[in-house]
Amino acid sequence: MCNHDQHDADDLSAGGAAGRSRRSFLQTTGLAGIGAAALTAGSAAPAFAAAPATSGPASGNPAARQRGRWRPDTESRQFTVAVMPDTQFLFFGDSIKPEPLQASFQYILDNANAEGDNIVFMAHLGDLTENGTAAEFAHMDQVFDMLDRGGAAYSVVAGNHDVRGDDQRGSTPYLQTLGPQRFKKSPSFRGASPDGYNTYHVFRAADHEWLLLAMDWRPSAAGFAWANKVIKDHPHMPVILTTHEIANANYTDDVYPEDYGNPDDDAVLSNFGHKMWDELIKDNDQIFLTLNGHYWPPARTTMKNTTDNDVHVHITNYQNRYYGGAAMIRLYHFDLDRNTIDVETMAPWILDQKSAERNVLAGQMARLTSPVDYFSVAIDFEQRFSGFIPVPVRPARSAQRMIVPGTLAYWRFDQGGKPGSAFASGQRIPDLSGHGNDLSTLVTVPGSAGDALVWSDDHHPDQPGHGSLLFSGGKNPLHGAYLTTGDKAPLNSETFKQGYTFEAFVKVPTTWSSDDNSWMALLSRWGEAGQAGKSTGNTDPDEPIVTLSLSSGREPQWAVYPTNLTEGSTNWGHALPEDAWWHLAVVNDGRRTVMYVEGCETVDNPSTVAIGLTTLNLPWLLGGYEYGGSIDQIFHGWIGDVRIVNRPLKVSEFMIGK
């Protein structure tokens, strides 16, 4: 739901920046909210708003470049995990070239905040050096001091060029330089295996804790047992697994640029990768992403674990490219609002250089935009993690709690009929506000099925009442059933001169059709514009004087005839995806009307002064739409709680609020 504080009804021009969905597993409240899974992106080029800032001119002195400080926004639902593969050719014997690595680390430090990429963690994938010597690691030690001084959260793993044998090998220059002792002051380090070659880290992002396993080049049986226990001891954390080898590409880079084949499925498990899969990955549902280097070219695939959930397996390595890969970094931009990870690959050292001074090969590597280097991965995070982070169901709230001052009518559908049973003639929906505006009359189009209107327990996750009515209406020919207020209901004569708030929950099924279901109304007021004396501008004399409808594109439309105008006024929302619940609200402060979807202000809200709502003292219809004095369309889908208030409400006062 959008930020309550930005949408006060007494400041209807306030900005509409989207805030958090209360449904997300990442919310500390654990309460439910919108069905954002309907909006997940496919695997495609990511949508970056702008090129990220670079860190400025390169310098060989790490201390001189120490401008950044680790300060990520741990509550933001957008965050980044930086990944760095094999840097071995930069630390090769007496050929030491630390500048690219320094530039990448400086970029990470400078962008570990909300104004940058919001980098929350950096993972190196091994083969830090070419020969694993003490001399090579002495240079590596100096560069990693940058991250330590900056307070960065990071991990490293040993590659086959750093060590030999499995994790029981004993002391090595790698362990002496980048072993557990180095991470004592790290904000993310949580522990290591007894041998020191396997570590685990916990970082906070999107107001939740995420576990990253940094596994040795060749874990022993003891290493695998340790890793399985770490996951078991942290049963509610999503896990990213990093190690030097799991998968390799099933295509070659003999032709440059590579012949990618299918970039969404160009990786296969290596022989050791199969062992890693069997011993650690497949039975630990918390592992949703694995990252490795070692092989090239880069590739990825998606595999199913034993619970039939996706595990995204990615390989990234650029050591075969110009300047040993120039310490390129892979940025995994998590966006929990879009249920997407956007991935980009870049070389900060090259980006720091003035474009006119870059050589030809460097210019080709500043940013890689092939389908294996620049892509998006769709993950419904809540669904994917539901096996170990169950989504709490927000409990129903009492009707009395929803009766805020000024409530004229409140209808909910969590009592009165067994789910799936037909709404019977003689049944009614009481007005829980106590004002007598009951939905007292069932109207069924002759020839309609007996289940044209049925009770349902389906509901919006933030809906106070855990029930709804399922309407099966439409045209060609006209069919269905709807409800109306009584002829003498007080609501029929209400003009709302001081403003109003109309709220409703709605869900459109996948069987919705623009041919049969366009312009179906959730709620409308009987009476035609022409009868009410409206005749100028955009007036259609046969249309109803008030209606909240869905257009031929499933866009919510509030089309009304205010008391101060001789023509209509219309507010629009965006197209609503099918098979997802939505909360709609229309708020008028006595002058201006604004539509909200999920508490977020929509774009198409007129500035015309619109006072009140015209009435002909006729009933209101739930699920029916009249035109020219006759029923013209009947709703197709679910309608949940409906509330009508005779004053403007703040977004925080909506039924989806706390």
C-alpha positions as CSV (number, residue, x, y, z in Angstrom):
1,M,0.0,0.0,0.0
2,C,1.2,3.5,-0.7
3,N,2.5,5.7,2.1
4,H,-0.3,7.0,4.2
5,D,1.4,10.2,5.1
6,Q,1.7,11.3,1.5
7,H,-2.0,11.1,0.7
8,D,-3.9,13.1,3.3
9,A,-7.3,13.9,2.1
10,D,-6.9,17.6,3.1
11,D,-4.0,17.8,0.6
12,L,-5.3,15.9,-2.4
13,S,-2.5,17.2,-4.6
14,A,0.1,15.4,-2.6
15,G,2.4,13.1,-4.5
16,G,1.6,9.4,-5.1
17,A,4.9,7.6,-4.7
18,A,4.2,3.9,-4.1
19,G,5.1,2.6,-0.7
20,R,5.2,-0.9,0.7
21,S,2.8,-3.7,0.1
22,R,1.6,-5.0,3.5
23,R,1.2,-8.4,2.0
24,S,5.0,-9.0,1.6
25,F,6.8,-11.5,3.7
26,L,9.4,-8.8,4.3
27,Q,7.1,-6.6,6.3
28,T,7.7,-6.8,10.0
29,T,4.0,-6.6,10.6
30,G,3.4,-9.7,8.6
31,L,0.1,-8.4,7.4
32,A,-1.4,-8.9,4.0
33,G,-1.8,-6.5,1.1
34,I,-2.1,-6.3,-2.7
35,G,-1.6,-9.1,-5.1
36,A,1.6,-7.8,-6.7
37,A,2.5,-11.2,-8.1
38,A,0.2,-10.3,-11.0
39,L,2.7,-7.7,-12.1
40,T,5.9,-9.8,-12.2
41,A,8.3,-9.1,-15.0
42,G,9.6,-11.7,-17.4
43,S,13.2,-12.5,-18.1
44,A,14.1,-9.5,-20.2
45,A,16.4,-6.5,-20.3
46,P,16.1,-4.7,-17.0
47,A,14.5,-1.3,-16.6
48,F,17.2,1.0,-15.1
49,A,16.0,4.5,-14.6
50,A,19.5,5.9,-15.2
51,A,23.1,4.9,-15.5
52,P,24.6,4.7,-12.0
53,A,27.1,7.2,-11.0
54,T,30.8,6.3,-11.2
55,S,33.3,6.9,-8.5
56,G,35.5,9.5,-10.1
57,P,39.1,9.4,-11.4
58,A,41.1,6.3,-10.6
59,S,43.9,6.4,-8.1
60,G,46.5,3.9,-7.2
61,N,46.3,4.9,-3.5
62,P,43.3,3.2,-1.8
63,A,43.4,5.6,1.1
64,A,43.2,8.6,-1.2
65,R,40.0,7.1,-2.7
66,Q,38.3,6.3,0.6
67,R,35.3,8.5,0.2
68,G,32.5,6.0,0.5
69,R,31.1,4.6,3.7
70,W,28.8,1.6,4.2
71,R,25.4,3.0,4.8
72,P,22.7,1.0,2.8
73,D,19.0,1.6,3.4
74,T,18.1,-1.7,5.0
75,E,14.4,-1.0,4.9
76,S,14.1,-0.2,1.2
77,R,12.4,-2.7,-1.0
78,Q,15.0,-2.1,-3.6
79,F,18.5,-3.2,-2.9
80,T,21.6,-4.6,-4.6
81,V,23.9,-7.5,-4.1
82,A,27.3,-6.9,-5.9
83,V,29.1,-10.0,-7.2
84,M,32.7,-10.1,-8.3
85,P,34.1,-13.2,-10.2
86,D,37.7,-14.3,-10.8
87,T,40.3,-11.5,-10.5
88,Q,43.3,-13.8,-10.7
89,F,45.0,-12.2,-13.7
90,L,45.2,-8.9,-11.8
91,F,47.3,-10.6,-9.1
92,F,49.6,-12.9,-11.0
93,G,53.1,-13.4,-9.8
94,D,55.0,-10.1,-10.2
95,S,52.3,-8.7,-12.5
96,I,50.2,-6.9,-10.0
97,K,47.5,-4.6,-11.3
98,P,45.3,-3.6,-8.3
99,E,43.7,-0.5,-9.8
100,P,40.7,-2.2,-11.4
101,L,39.8,-3.9,-8.1
102,Q,40.3,-0.7,-6.2
103,A,37.9,1.1,-8.6
104,S,35.3,-1.6,-8.2
105,F,35.5,-1.6,-4.4
106,Q,35.3,2.2,-4.4
107,Y,32.2,2.0,-6.6
108,I,30.6,-0.5,-4.1
109,L,31.4,1.8,-1.2
110,D,30.2,4.9,-2.9
111,N,26.9,3.3,-3.9
112,A,26.0,1.4,-0.7
113,N,23.3,3.9,0.1
114,A,19.8,4.9,-0.9
115,E,21.1,7.6,-3.3
116,G,23.1,5.0,-5.2
117,D,22.4,1.4,-6.0
118,N,21.7,0.6,-2.3
119,I,24.3,-2.1,-2.3
120,V,23.9,-4.2,0.8
121,F,26.5,-6.9,0.3
122,M,29.4,-7.8,-2.0
123,A,30.4,-11.4,-2.7
124,H,33.6,-12.5,-4.4
125,L,33.4,-15.8,-6.2
126,G,37.0,-17.0,-5.8
127,D,40.2,-17.3,-7.8
128,L,41.3,-14.0,-6.3
129,T,44.9,-14.7,-7.3
130,E,46.6,-16.8,-10.0
131,N,49.0,-18.8,-7.8
132,G,47.7,-18.5,-4.3
133,T,51.1,-17.3,-3.0
134,A,51.7,-15.2,0.1
135,A,53.1,-12.4,-2.1
136,E,50.0,-12.3,-4.3
137,F,47.8,-12.3,-1.2
138,A,49.8,-9.5,0.4
139,H,48.7,-7.2,-2.4
140,M,45.1,-8.5,-2.2
141,D,45.2,-7.9,1.5
142,Q,45.9,-4.2,0.9
143,V,43.0,-3.8,-1.5
144,F,40.5,-5.5,0.7
145,D,41.5,-3.1,3.5
146,M,39.3,-0.6,1.5
147,L,36.2,-2.6,2.3
148,D,37.2,-3.1,5.9
149,R,37.8,0.6,6.4
150,G,34.5,1.4,4.8
151,G,32.7,-1.0,7.0
152,A,31.4,-3.1,4.1
153,A,29.5,-6.3,4.4
154,Y,31.2,-8.8,2.1
155,S,32.3,-12.4,1.6
156,V,35.0,-14.3,-0.2
157,V,35.5,-17.9,-1.2
158,A,38.6,-19.8,-2.3
159,G,39.0,-20.9,-5.9
160,N,41.2,-23.6,-7.3
161,H,43.9,-21.0,-8.1
162,D,43.9,-19.9,-4.4
163,V,44.1,-23.3,-2.8
164,R,44.5,-27.0,-3.4
165,G,42.5,-30.0,-2.1
166,D,39.3,-29.7,0.0
167,D,38.5,-27.6,3.0
168,Q,40.6,-29.8,5.4
169,R,43.8,-28.6,3.7
170,G,45.1,-26.6,6.7
171,S,46.6,-23.2,6.7
172,T,47.2,-21.3,3.4
173,P,48.0,-17.7,2.4
174,Y,44.3,-17.4,1.5
175,L,43.2,-18.5,4.9
176,Q,45.8,-16.3,6.6
177,T,44.7,-13.3,4.6
178,L,40.9,-13.7,4.1
179,G,40.0,-16.3,6.8
180,P,37.4,-15.8,9.6
181,Q,39.7,-13.6,11.6
182,R,39.3,-10.9,9.0
183,F,35.6,-10.6,9.5
184,K,35.5,-10.1,13.2
185,K,34.3,-6.5,12.8
186,S,32.2,-7.2,9.7
187,P,28.5,-6.1,10.1
188,S,27.4,-9.3,8.4
189,F,29.8,-12.1,9.5
190,R,28.1,-14.7,11.6
191,G,30.4,-17.7,11.6
192,A,32.7,-20.2,9.9
193,S,33.3,-23.9,9.7
194,P,36.0,-25.2,12.1
195,D,38.5,-25.3,9.2
196,G,37.8,-21.6,8.4
197,Y,37.2,-22.1,4.7
198,N,33.4,-21.9,4.7
199,T,31.7,-18.9,6.2
200,Y,28.2,-17.6,6.4
201,H,26.9,-14.0,6.5
202,V,23.6,-12.4,7.3
203,F,22.8,-9.0,5.8
204,R,19.6,-7.0,6.3
205,A,17.7,-5.7,3.3
206,A,14.0,-4.9,2.8
207,D,13.6,-5.0,6.5
208,H,14.4,-8.7,6.6
209,E,17.5,-10.9,7.2
210,W,19.1,-12.8,4.2
211,L,21.7,-15.5,4.6
212,L,24.6,-15.8,2.3
213,L,26.7,-19.0,2.3
214,A,30.2,-18.7,1.1
215,M,31.4,-22.2,0.4
216,D,34.9,-23.5,-0.3
217,W,36.1,-24.6,-3.7
218,R,35.8,-28.2,-2.6
219,P,33.8,-28.7,0.6
220,S,34.4,-31.9,2.5
221,A,31.7,-34.0,4.0
222,A,32.3,-32.0,7.2
223,G,31.9,-28.8,5.1
224,F,28.6,-30.0,3.7
225,A,27.4,-31.0,7.2
226,W,28.3,-27.6,8.6
227,A,26.4,-25.8,5.8
228,N,23.3,-27.9,6.2
229,K,23.3,-27.1,9.9
230,V,23.7,-23.4,9.3
231,I,20.6,-23.4,7.1
232,K,18.7,-25.5,9.6
233,D,19.7,-23.1,12.4
234,H,18.3,-20.2,10.4
235,P,15.0,-21.7,9.1
236,H,13.3,-18.4,8.1
237,M,16.0,-16.8,6.0
238,P,16.3,-16.9,2.2
239,V,19.7,-18.2,1.2
240,I,22.1,-17.2,-1.6
241,L,24.8,-19.7,-2.1
242,T,28.2,-18.6,-3.5
243,T,31.1,-20.9,-4.4
244,H,33.7,-21.1,-7.1
245,E,32.2,-23.9,-9.1
246,I,28.6,-25.2,-9.6
247,A,27.7,-24.7,-13.3
248,N,29.3,-24.0,-16.6
249,A,27.9,-22.8,-19.9
250,N,26.6,-25.3,-22.5
251,Y,27.8,-23.0,-25.3
252,T,31.3,-21.8,-26.2
253,D,32.7,-18.4,-26.8
254,D,34.8,-19.5,-29.9
255,V,32.9,-16.7,-31.8
256,Y,33.0,-13.3,-30.2
257,P,30.6,-12.0,-29.3
258,E,29.3,-15.4,-28.2
259,D,26.5,-17.3,-29.8
260,Y,24.2,-17.3,-26.8
261,G,21.5,-19.8,-27.9
262,N,18.8,-19.6,-25.2
263,P,20.2,-17.1,-22.7
264,D,17.6,-18.2,-20.1
265,D,18.9,-21.8,-20.2
266,D,22.5,-21.9,-21.2
267,A,24.1,-23.4,-18.1
268,V,24.5,-27.0,-16.9
269,L,25.8,-28.4,-13.6
270,S,29.4,-29.4,-13.7
271,N,30.4,-32.8,-12.3
272,F,31.2,-31.2,-8.9
273,G,28.1,-29.0,-9.3
274,H,26.0,-32.2,-9.3
275,K,27.6,-33.1,-5.9
276,M,26.8,-29.6,-4.6
277,W,23.2,-30.0,-5.8
278,D,22.7,-33.4,-4.2
279,E,24.5,-32.6,-0.9
280,L,23.3,-29.1,-0.2
281,I,21.0,-27.4,-2.7
282,K,18.2,-29.6,-3.7
283,D,16.8,-30.4,-0.3
284,N,17.2,-26.9,1.2
285,D,14.3,-24.9,-0.1
286,Q,15.7,-21.7,1.3
287,I,18.4,-21.7,-1.4
288,F,16.9,-19.7,-4.2
289,L,20.0,-18.4,-6.0
290,T,23.4,-19.8,-6.6
291,L,26.4,-17.8,-7.9
292,N,29.7,-19.2,-9.2
293,G,32.7,-18.2,-11.3
294,H,35.5,-20.5,-12.5
295,Y,34.1,-21.2,-16.0
296,W,33.3,-18.9,-18.8
297,P,31.4,-17.7,-20.7
298,P,28.6,-16.5,-18.4
299,A,25.3,-18.4,-18.4
300,R,22.3,-19.2,-16.3
301,T,19.6,-21.8,-15.9
302,T,16.7,-22.5,-13.5
303,M,16.3,-25.8,-11.8
304,K,13.6,-27.4,-9.6
305,N,14.4,-28.5,-6.1
306,T,12.7,-31.3,-4.3
307,T,9.8,-29.1,-3.2
308,D,9.3,-28.2,-6.9
309,N,10.5,-24.6,-6.3
310,D,12.9,-22.7,-8.6
311,V,16.6,-22.4,-7.9
312,H,18.3,-19.9,-10.2
313,V,21.8,-21.0,-11.1
314,H,24.1,-18.3,-12.4
315,I,27.7,-18.4,-13.6
316,T,29.6,-15.1,-14.1
317,N,33.3,-14.8,-15.1
318,Y,35.2,-12.4,-17.3
319,Q,38.8,-13.4,-16.8
320,N,39.1,-14.3,-20.5
321,R,38.3,-10.7,-21.5
322,Y,40.5,-7.6,-21.9
323,Y,42.6,-6.8,-18.9
324,G,41.7,-10.0,-17.1
325,G,38.1,-8.9,-16.9
326,A,39.1,-5.5,-15.3
327,A,37.5,-6.6,-12.0
328,M,34.1,-6.3,-13.5
329,I,31.1,-6.5,-11.1
330,R,27.7,-8.1,-11.6
331,L,25.0,-6.1,-9.8
332,Y,21.9,-7.9,-8.7
333,H,19.2,-5.3,-8.2
334,F,16.4,-6.8,-6.1
335,D,13.1,-5.0,-6.5
336,L,10.5,-6.6,-4.2
337,D,7.7,-4.3,-5.5
338,R,8.2,-5.6,-9.0
339,N,9.0,-9.2,-8.0
340,T,12.1,-8.9,-10.1
341,I,15.9,-9.1,-10.0
342,D,17.5,-6.8,-12.6
343,V,21.0,-7.8,-13.4
344,E,23.7,-5.6,-15.0
345,T,27.4,-6.0,-15.6
346,M,29.9,-3.2,-15.5
347,A,33.6,-2.2,-15.1
348,P,33.9,0.8,-12.8
349,W,37.6,1.1,-13.5
350,I,36.8,1.7,-17.2
351,L,33.8,3.9,-16.4
352,D,36.1,6.1,-14.3
353,Q,38.2,6.8,-17.4
354,K,37.2,9.7,-19.6
355,S,35.5,8.2,-22.7
356,A,37.9,10.0,-25.0
357,E,40.8,8.3,-23.2
358,R,39.5,4.8,-23.2
359,N,41.2,2.4,-25.7
360,V,39.1,0.4,-28.1
361,L,39.0,-2.8,-26.0
362,A,38.2,-0.9,-22.8
363,G,35.3,0.9,-24.5
364,Q,33.8,-2.5,-25.5
365,M,33.8,-3.6,-21.8
366,A,32.6,-0.6,-19.9
367,R,29.1,-2.1,-19.7
368,L,28.1,-5.5,-21.1
369,T,24.6,-5.6,-22.5
370,S,24.4,-9.0,-24.1
371,P,21.5,-11.3,-22.9
372,V,23.8,-13.1,-20.6
373,D,25.2,-10.0,-18.9
374,Y,22.1,-7.7,-18.8
375,F,18.8,-9.3,-18.0
376,S,16.0,-9.6,-15.5
377,V,14.7,-12.6,-13.5
378,A,11.1,-12.8,-12.4
379,I,10.7,-14.1,-8.8
380,D,7.5,-13.9,-6.9
381,F,9.4,-13.6,-3.6
382,E,6.5,-14.1,-1.3
383,Q,5.3,-17.2,-3.1
384,R,8.9,-18.6,-3.5
385,F,9.7,-18.1,0.2
386,S,6.3,-19.1,1.6
387,G,7.5,-22.6,2.5
388,F,9.8,-21.2,5.1
389,I,8.4,-17.8,5.7
390,P,4.6,-18.3,5.8
391,V,2.5,-15.3,5.0
392,P,0.4,-14.5,8.0
393,V,-3.3,-14.0,7.2
394,R,-4.5,-10.6,8.4
395,P,-7.5,-11.4,10.7
396,A,-10.9,-10.1,9.9
397,R,-11.8,-6.9,11.7
398,S,-15.1,-6.1,13.3
399,A,-17.7,-4.2,11.4
400,Q,-18.0,-1.7,14.2
401,R,-14.3,-0.8,13.8
402,M,-15.0,0.2,10.2
403,I,-17.8,2.5,11.1
404,V,-15.8,5.8,11.1
405,P,-17.5,9.1,11.7
406,G,-19.6,10.0,8.6
407,T,-20.2,6.4,7.4
408,L,-23.5,6.3,5.6
409,A,-23.4,2.7,4.4
410,Y,-21.1,-0.3,5.0
411,W,-21.8,-3.6,3.2
412,R,-19.8,-6.8,3.7
413,F,-20.3,-10.3,2.6
414,D,-18.8,-12.6,5.2
415,Q,-22.1,-13.8,6.6
416,G,-25.4,-14.8,5.1
417,G,-24.5,-17.8,2.9
418,K,-22.2,-20.8,2.5
419,P,-19.4,-20.2,0.1
420,G,-20.5,-21.4,-3.3
421,S,-24.2,-21.2,-2.6
422,A,-26.5,-19.0,-4.6
423,F,-27.7,-15.7,-3.2
424,A,-31.4,-16.4,-2.7
425,S,-34.4,-14.2,-3.3
426,G,-35.4,-12.6,0.0
427,Q,-31.9,-12.4,1.3
428,R,-30.4,-9.0,1.9
429,I,-27.1,-7.4,2.8
430,P,-27.6,-5.3,5.9
431,D,-26.1,-1.8,6.1
432,L,-23.8,-2.3,9.1
433,S,-23.6,1.5,9.7
434,G,-27.1,1.3,11.1
435,H,-28.5,4.0,8.7
436,G,-30.9,1.6,7.0
437,N,-29.2,1.5,3.6
438,D,-29.6,-2.2,3.2
439,L,-29.1,-3.9,-0.2
440,S,-32.6,-5.3,0.1
441,T,-33.6,-6.3,-3.4
442,L,-32.1,-9.0,-5.7
443,V,-32.8,-8.5,-9.4
444,T,-32.1,-11.4,-11.8
445,V,-32.2,-11.0,-15.5
446,P,-34.7,-13.6,-16.9
447,G,-33.0,-16.6,-18.3
448,S,-29.9,-16.2,-16.1
449,A,-28.3,-19.2,-14.4
450,G,-29.3,-20.0,-10.9
451,D,-25.8,-19.3,-9.7
452,A,-25.6,-15.8,-11.3
453,L,-24.8,-14.4,-7.9
454,V,-23.1,-16.6,-5.2
455,W,-21.5,-16.2,-1.8
456,S,-17.7,-16.5,-1.7
457,D,-15.0,-16.6,0.9
458,D,-12.5,-15.1,-1.5
459,H,-11.3,-11.7,-0.3
460,H,-8.6,-9.0,-0.6
461,P,-5.8,-9.8,2.0
462,D,-6.4,-6.4,3.6
463,Q,-10.2,-6.6,3.5
464,P,-11.9,-6.3,6.9
465,G,-14.6,-8.8,6.1
466,H,-13.4,-12.2,4.8
467,G,-16.0,-12.7,2.2
468,S,-17.4,-11.4,-1.1
469,L,-20.1,-11.8,-3.7
470,L,-19.3,-13.5,-7.1
471,F,-21.2,-11.9,-9.9
472,S,-21.5,-13.9,-13.2
473,G,-22.9,-11.2,-15.4
474,G,-22.4,-9.9,-18.9
475,K,-23.8,-9.2,-22.3
476,N,-24.5,-11.1,-25.6
477,P,-27.1,-11.7,-24.3
478,L,-27.6,-9.7,-21.1
479,H,-27.4,-12.0,-18.1
480,G,-26.7,-12.0,-14.4
481,A,-28.0,-10.6,-11.1
482,Y,-27.4,-7.5,-9.0
483,L,-28.6,-5.9,-5.8
484,T,-30.2,-2.5,-5.0
485,T,-31.0,-0.4,-2.0
486,G,-34.7,0.0,-1.0
487,D,-36.8,2.7,-2.6
488,K,-36.8,4.7,0.7
489,A,-33.2,4.2,1.7
490,P,-31.7,7.5,3.0
491,L,-28.7,7.0,0.8
492,N,-30.9,7.5,-2.3
493,S,-31.3,11.3,-1.6
494,E,-27.8,12.0,-0.3
495,T,-26.0,14.8,-2.3
496,F,-22.6,14.7,-0.5
497,K,-22.2,18.5,-0.6
498,Q,-19.3,18.4,2.0
499,G,-17.4,15.7,0.2
500,Y,-17.3,11.9,0.2
501,T,-15.2,8.7,0.2
502,F,-16.4,5.6,-1.8
503,E,-14.4,2.4,-1.2
504,A,-14.8,-1.0,-2.7
505,F,-12.7,-4.2,-3.1
506,V,-12.8,-5.9,-6.5
507,K,-11.3,-8.9,-8.3
508,V,-11.7,-9.6,-12.1
509,P,-11.5,-13.2,-13.2
510,T,-9.5,-14.5,-16.1
511,T,-12.8,-15.2,-17.9
512,W,-13.4,-11.5,-18.2
513,S,-13.9,-10.4,-21.8
514,S,-14.0,-6.9,-23.3
515,D,-16.7,-8.1,-25.7
516,D,-19.1,-9.2,-22.9
517,N,-18.0,-7.3,-19.8
518,S,-16.9,-3.8,-20.7
519,W,-18.3,-0.9,-18.6
520,M,-19.6,-3.2,-15.9
521,A,-20.3,-1.2,-12.7
522,L,-19.3,-2.1,-9.2
523,L,-21.6,0.5,-7.9
524,S,-24.0,2.9,-9.6
525,R,-26.9,5.3,-8.9
526,W,-30.1,4.8,-10.8
527,G,-31.2,7.8,-12.9
528,E,-30.1,9.2,-16.2
529,A,-28.1,12.4,-16.8
530,G,-30.8,13.8,-19.1
531,Q,-33.5,13.3,-16.5
532,A,-31.3,15.2,-14.1
533,G,-31.1,18.2,-16.4
534,K,-27.5,17.7,-17.5
535,S,-27.0,18.7,-21.1
536,T,-23.7,20.5,-21.8
537,G,-20.1,19.4,-22.6
538,N,-19.5,15.7,-22.6
539,T,-23.0,14.8,-21.3
540,D,-24.6,11.6,-22.5
541,P,-28.2,12.0,-21.5
542,D,-28.8,8.2,-21.2
543,E,-25.9,7.4,-18.9
544,P,-26.3,7.0,-15.1
545,I,-25.6,10.0,-12.9
546,V,-23.1,8.1,-10.8
547,T,-21.1,5.0,-11.6
548,L,-17.9,3.3,-10.6
549,S,-17.2,1.0,-13.5
550,L,-14.5,-0.9,-15.3
551,S,-13.8,0.1,-18.9
552,S,-13.2,-2.0,-21.9
553,G,-9.5,-2.1,-20.8
554,R,-10.4,-3.0,-17.1
555,E,-9.6,0.6,-16.1
556,P,-11.6,1.8,-13.1
557,Q,-13.7,4.9,-14.0
558,W,-15.6,7.2,-11.7
559,A,-18.1,9.0,-14.0
560,V,-20.4,11.3,-12.1
561,Y,-22.6,14.4,-12.5
562,P,-21.8,16.8,-9.7
563,T,-24.4,19.1,-8.3
564,N,-22.6,22.3,-9.4
565,L,-22.0,21.2,-13.1
566,T,-24.3,20.8,-16.0
567,E,-21.9,18.2,-17.4
568,G,-20.1,15.1,-16.1
569,S,-16.8,14.7,-14.3
570,T,-14.6,11.6,-14.8
571,N,-11.7,10.1,-12.9
572,W,-9.6,7.2,-14.3
573,G,-7.3,4.5,-13.0
574,H,-4.9,2.2,-14.8
575,A,-5.8,-1.2,-16.2
576,L,-6.3,-3.8,-13.4
577,P,-4.7,-7.2,-13.9
578,E,-7.0,-10.1,-13.7
579,D,-7.1,-12.7,-10.9
580,A,-5.9,-10.2,-8.3
581,W,-7.7,-8.3,-5.6
582,W,-7.7,-4.5,-5.7
583,H,-8.9,-1.8,-3.4
584,L,-10.5,1.2,-5.1
585,A,-11.3,4.5,-3.5
586,V,-12.7,7.8,-4.7
587,V,-12.2,10.8,-2.4
588,N,-13.8,14.3,-2.8
589,D,-12.9,17.1,-0.4
590,G,-15.9,19.3,-1.4
591,R,-14.1,20.6,-4.5
592,R,-11.8,18.1,-6.1
593,T,-12.1,14.4,-6.7
594,V,-9.1,11.9,-6.6
595,M,-9.1,8.2,-7.4
596,Y,-6.8,5.8,-5.5
597,V,-5.8,2.2,-6.4
598,E,-4.3,0.3,-3.4
599,G,-4.0,3.6,-1.6
600,C,-2.0,5.1,-4.5
601,E,-3.2,8.2,-6.3
602,T,-3.9,7.6,-10.0
603,V,-2.8,10.0,-12.7
604,D,-6.0,11.0,-14.4
605,N,-7.9,13.2,-11.9
606,P,-9.6,16.3,-13.1
607,S,-8.9,19.7,-11.6
608,T,-12.4,20.9,-12.3
609,V,-14.3,21.9,-9.1
610,A,-16.9,19.2,-8.6
611,I,-19.2,19.6,-5.7
612,G,-21.5,16.8,-4.5
613,L,-23.4,14.2,-6.5
614,T,-26.6,14.7,-8.4
615,T,-29.5,12.6,-7.2
616,L,-33.0,11.7,-8.6
617,N,-33.9,10.0,-5.2
618,L,-33.6,6.6,-6.8
619,P,-31.8,3.4,-5.5
620,W,-28.2,2.5,-5.7
621,L,-27.1,-0.6,-7.5
622,L,-24.4,-3.1,-6.6
623,G,-23.2,-4.9,-9.7
624,G,-25.7,-3.3,-12.0
625,Y,-25.4,-0.6,-14.7
626,E,-28.3,1.1,-16.3
627,Y,-28.4,3.0,-19.6
628,G,-31.4,4.8,-21.1
629,G,-33.7,3.6,-18.2
630,S,-32.8,-0.1,-18.6
631,I,-30.2,-2.4,-17.2
632,D,-27.5,-2.5,-19.8
633,Q,-24.6,-4.5,-18.1
634,I,-24.0,-6.6,-15.0
635,F,-20.8,-7.2,-13.2
636,H,-18.5,-10.2,-13.8
637,G,-16.2,-10.9,-10.9
638,W,-15.9,-10.5,-7.2
639,I,-17.0,-7.5,-5.1
640,G,-15.8,-7.3,-1.5
641,D,-16.5,-4.8,1.3
642,V,-18.1,-1.5,0.2
643,R,-18.1,1.6,2.4
644,I,-19.6,5.0,1.7
645,V,-18.6,8.0,3.9
646,N,-19.9,11.6,3.7
647,R,-16.5,13.2,4.1
648,P,-13.0,12.9,2.6
649,L,-10.9,10.3,4.3
650,K,-7.1,10.2,4.5
651,V,-5.5,7.2,2.9
652,S,-4.5,6.0,6.4
653,E,-8.3,5.8,7.2
654,F,-9.1,3.6,4.2
655,M,-10.2,0.0,4.9
656,I,-6.8,-1.3,3.9
657,G,-5.2,0.9,6.6
658,K,-4.2,-0.2,10.0
